[in-house]
C-alpha cells in the first residue's frame, strides 16, 4: 500500500481536486434577451445571460459572468472575474470587487430594517440611503440577504466567506477572512473583526463589536461585545 504523508490533508485535497475542476461554462457574450440601460461600461470577455436586467451607469470588469434572470440596479459596479449565479438581485449603488461569487437567490443591497414608532403606535419607515460594498475574493451562499446601510455603507471585507441563509443587517462591518455560517443573523451596526468564525444559527444583536480572531460556536446568542480573542459559547 502506497501512502503519501502531508502536513495538511484538507489543503492537499484542495490541490488535488483542483486538477479535475475544469470550468464547465465557457460562454462569452451578451444575450440579446438581456436588457442593459444607458451609460454602461462593460469589459470584453464577459457573459450576461438571458433575461437579466441591468440599470444605468453599470460597470462590469473583464472575464465576469452574470447568469440568467438576475436583476441589477443603477450605478452598480462589479469587478473582474466575478461569478453571479441565476436569480441574484443587486440593488442600486452596490459595489462588488474582484473574484466575487454570489450564489442563486441572494439579495445584495435590500433596505435595512429601520422603523420608528410614532406616538399613535404606528411604525414609520426610516429611509435607507446607503450602499453595500463587497471587497475582493468574497463568496456568498444562496438565499443570503445583505442590507444596505441607512447612511454610509454595509461592508464585507476581503476574503470573507458567507454561507446560505444568512442575514446581515444595515451598517454591519465584517473584517477580512471571516466565516459566517448558515442561519446566522447579524443585527444592525455590528462590527466583526478579522478571521472570526460565526457558526450556524448564531444570533448577534446590533451595535456590538467582536475583536479579531473570535470564534462563536453554533447556536450562541451574542449580547455583549467581545474584546478578547478566543472561543465563546452559550448566551
N, C-alpha and C positions, 0 to 999 in steps of 0.2 A: 504494500500500500504506500503510495507516494503522498507526502504531506508537505504543504507549504505553510511555514510559520510567518506571521506578520504581527506587527505591533498593534494595529487597529483593524480587526476583521471587518467591521462595518464600512469603514472608509475604503478598505481594499476591495470590498464587494462593489462599492460605487465605481471604482476604477475599472473593474471587470465588466460590469453591466453596461457601462458607457460605450464599450466596444460594439455592443449589439443595438445601441439606441440610435437608430437612423431616423431622421425626420421623415414622417410619412406624408407630410403635406408640403409639397414644394411649389404650390400655386403662387403665381405672381400676377399682379394686375388689379384693376379696379372693376368690379362688376358693373355692367350697365343697368343693373337693377338696384343699385345703391343710389343714395342721394347725398350730395355734398354741396353745402351752401357756399357763399362767396368768400373771397379773400383767404383761401386755404393755401397752406404751404405743405405739399406732400412730396416726400423724397422718392427716389427711384427704388425699384426692387421691393415694393410693398405689396400687400394683398389686402383688399377690402371686399368682403363677401356680399352676397345677395341681401337686399332689404335692410341694409344698415343705413341709418340716417345720421348725418353729421352736420352740425351747425356752422355758424360763421367763424372766421378767423381761427381755423383749426390748423394745428401743426402736427405732422407725423414724421418721425425720423426713419432713416433707412432700415430696410430689412424687417420692418414690423409687420405683424399680421393681425387683422381685425376680422373675425369671422362673422357669420350672418346674423341678422336680426339684432344688432347692437344699436343702442341709442346714445349718441354723443352730443352734448350741448355746445353752446357758443364758447369761444375763447379757451378751448381745451388744448392742452399740449401733451403729446405722447412722444417719448424719446425713441431711441434706436433699439432694434432687436427685441421689441416687446411682443407679447402674445396675448391677445384679448379673445377669449372664447365666446361662443354664441350667447346672446341674450344678456349681455352685460349693459348696464346703464351708467353713464358717466355724466354728471351734471356740469352746468356752466362753470368755467373758470378753473376746473381741476387741472393740476399739473403732475404729470407722471414721468418719472425718469427713464433711464435705460435698463433694458433687460428685465422688465417687469412682466409678471404673468398674473392675469386675472381670470379666474375660472367662472363658469356659467352661472348666471343668476345673481351675481354680486352687484351692489349698488354703491357707487362712489360719489359722494357729494350731496346726498339727500339732506333735507332740513334737520338740524338738531332739534331735540325735543325741548322746546322752550315755550312755556306758557305762564302768564302772570294772573293770579287770582284777583278779581275785582271785588269791590265791596258787596256787590249783589251775588257773589259766589260763582259768577261766570268766568271762565278762563279765556284770556285774550292771548292770541299768538304773538310771540316775540319774533320779529323778522330775523332771518338768518342770512347774513350778508357776507360771510367769509367764504373760504375755499378749503379744498383738501390738497395737500402736497404729499406725494409719494416719491421717495428717493429711489436710487438705483438698486437693482437686484432684490426687489421685494416680490414675494409670491403671496397671492390672496386666494383662498379657497372659495368654493361655490357657496352662494346664498349668504354671503357676508355683507354687512352694511357698515359703511364708514361715513359718518355725518360730517357735513361741512361746519366750519366754525360760525359762531354767532357773529363775531368780528375776528379778523386775523385769519389763522389757519389751524386746521387739524393736520398734524404732521406724523407721517410714518417714516421712520429712519431707514437708512441704508441697510440692506440685508435682512430686514425683518421678514419673518415667515408667519402667516396668519392662516389658520385652519378654516374649515367650513363652519357656517352658522355662528359667526362671531359678530357681536355688536360693539362698535366703537363710536362713542358719542362725540358731540361737538367740542372742539378745542383740546382734545386729547393729544398728547405727545408721547410717541413710543420711540425709545432710543435704539440705536443700530444693533443688529444681530440679536434681537429679542424674538422670542417664540410665544405666540398666543394660540392656545389650543381650543378646540370646538366648544361651543355653547358658553364661552366666556363673555361676560358683559362688563364693559368699562364705562363708567359714567363720566359726565362732562368735566372737562378741565383737569382730569387726572394726568399725572406725569409719570411715565415709566422709564427707567434708566436703560443703560446699555446691557446687553447679554442677560436680560431677565427671561424667566420662563413662567408663564401663567398656564397651568394645566387645565384640563377640561372642567367646565362649569364653575370656574372662578367668578366671583362677583366682587367688583371694586367700586366703592362709592366715589362720588365726584370730589374734585379739588384735593385729592391726596397725592402723595409722591412716593414712588419706590426708587431707592438708590440703585446704582449699578449692581449686577450680579446677585439679584434676589430670585429665589425660586419659590413659587406659591403652588402648593400641592392641590390636587383635584378636589373640587367641591368646597374650597375655602372661601370665606367671606372676609374681604379686607375692609376694615372700618377705621383704620388709623394709618398714618404714614409710616413707612418702614425705611429707616435711615442707616441700617447696618446690613451688609451683605450676609446672606445665609438662606436657609430653607425654613419656610413658615407654613404652618398647617392649622386647621381648625377655624376659629371665629375670632 
